[in-house]
Amino acid sequence: MTEKTVHNAVMVEETMLVLDVKSGGHYLDGTLGGGTHTEELLKRSKPDGHVISLDVDRSALARATERFATYGDRWKGVEANFRHLASVAEQENLALLDGILLDVGLSSDELENSSLGISFQKDGPLDMRLGPKSNDDGLTAAEVINSWTQQDLETVIRTFGEERYARRIAAQIVKARKSARIIRTLELVSVIRSVVPHTYEGGRIHFATRTFQALRIVVNDELQALKDAIRGAQTVLKPGGHLAILTFHSLEDRIVKLAFTGTEAWEPITKKPMMASEEETKENPRSRTAKLRAAIKK
Ligand SMILES: C[S@@+](CC[C@H](N)C(=O)[O-])C[C@H]1O[C@@H](n2cnc3c(N)ncnc32)[C@H](O)[C@@H]1O
């Protein structure tokens, strides 16, 4: 038996509504994670709808394979990066699709898994790849931290972490790595701690949040993967098919907003992003930063 998921899926009802899930439809969930969204797609497309779920995290796929066995050939899990969703849908003979969902970022299962090196609260190797298919070049966070120039580190931490102390943090990383390579998450946390104010952002977020976010984005090439996925969705959705994307920080939301409004290909379903209800944010704090945008392929 694989371990149960601890991930609490976000805005499930809202995503199903904007996807307009129909009996017998063909759906692709690009981010399987704990499987709640996938299961809803299966339930709402019964009795003969098909759902294919992608993830780069092998443990998410193993968990779902057990959980969804009862759905037989209505469900398939594929270890793939969602940036290649168009070719996966074609290989699996599921195109053209009625709907595609992306719930980007991390699952709580991954945050709990210290061996991925994603959490700044758990000691682990500074890796940060979510799985072997997370990137094509094998880049790890340790490689970035120990071999990139101070200028490059500063740019990455500022651009992808929107971190105001990027310069100090980058300088301190370069200083610290002269005595020994920084290879563990908590080693990096203490380097950051030594140069940021004690009252970091009024205590609203942990002082390592932004630097860790920046490294994760770079290692997994997250922003480009999202752009590739939206472009791919355009080719494998039916005209009238729906694309729903849940994002958790402004860099990602900006990409989705621009993609949906900047071309003739999409008709946005809502002008503004949908947010989680007050009730949900109380129960699941992770949902506080979630933004849901959806569009119809013209
Ligand atoms: C927020 S969770 C999804 C949760 C899911 N919707 C649910 O109902 O539990 C995000 C998942 O996307 C996966 N992921 C992140 N980037 C990916 C990528 N480029 N390709 C495929 N999966 C990715 C992560 O491994 C993680 O399992």
The ligand as a Tripos MOL2 file, in Angstrom:
@<TRIPOS>MOLECULE
LIG
   27    29     1     0     0
SMALL
NO_CHARGES

@<TRIPOS>ATOM
      1 C1         -0.8740   21.5570   -6.4180 C.3       1 LIG1
      2 S1         -0.5070   19.9170   -6.8390 S.3       1 LIG1
      3 C2         -1.9460   19.3520   -7.6580 C.3       1 LIG1
      4 C3         -3.0140   18.8960   -6.7290 C.3       1 LIG1
      5 C4         -4.1790   18.1980   -7.4090 C.3       1 LIG1
      6 N1         -4.9350   19.0930   -8.2580 N.3       1 LIG1
      7 C5         -5.1080   17.5070   -6.4310 C.2       1 LIG1
      8 O1         -6.3200   17.4600   -6.6710 O.co2     1 LIG1
      9 O2         -4.6160   16.9920   -5.4210 O.co2     1 LIG1
     10 C6          0.6120   20.1120   -8.1630 C.3       1 LIG1
     11 C7          1.1430   18.8160   -8.7680 C.3       1 LIG1
     12 O3          1.6950   19.1440  -10.0440 O.3       1 LIG1
     13 C8          2.8890   18.4470  -10.2290 C.3       1 LIG1
     14 N2          3.6880   19.2070  -11.1920 N.ar      1 LIG1
     15 C9          4.3590   20.3630  -10.9920 C.ar      1 LIG1
     16 N3          4.9590   20.7650  -12.1180 N.ar      1 LIG1
     17 C10         4.6570   19.8370  -13.0680 C.ar      1 LIG1
     18 C11         4.9550   19.7140  -14.4590 C.ar      1 LIG1
     19 N4          5.6940   20.6210  -15.1000 N.pl3     1 LIG1
     20 N5          4.4580   18.6630  -15.1180 N.ar      1 LIG1
     21 C12         3.6670   17.7320  -14.4890 C.ar      1 LIG1
     22 N6          3.3590   17.7960  -13.1720 N.ar      1 LIG1
     23 C13         3.8380   18.8490  -12.4790 C.ar      1 LIG1
     24 C14         3.4940   18.3400   -8.8630 C.3       1 LIG1
     25 O4          4.3800   17.2440   -8.8160 O.3       1 LIG1
     26 C15         2.2570   18.1570   -7.9830 C.3       1 LIG1
     27 O5          1.9780   16.8120   -7.7530 O.3       1 LIG1
@<TRIPOS>BOND
     1     1     2 1
     2     2     3 1
     3     2    10 1
     4     3     4 1
     5     4     5 1
     6     5     6 1
     7     5     7 1
     8     7     8 2
     9     7     9 1
    10    10    11 1
    11    11    12 1
    12    11    26 1
    13    12    13 1
    14    13    14 1
    15    13    24 1
    16    14    15 ar
    17    14    23 ar
    18    15    16 ar
    19    16    17 ar
    20    17    18 ar
    21    17    23 ar
    22    18    19 1
    23    18    20 ar
    24    20    21 ar
    25    21    22 ar
    26    22    23 ar
    27    24    25 1
    28    24    26 1
    29    26    27 1
@<TRIPOS>SUBSTRUCTURE
     1 LIG1         1 GROUP 0 **** ****
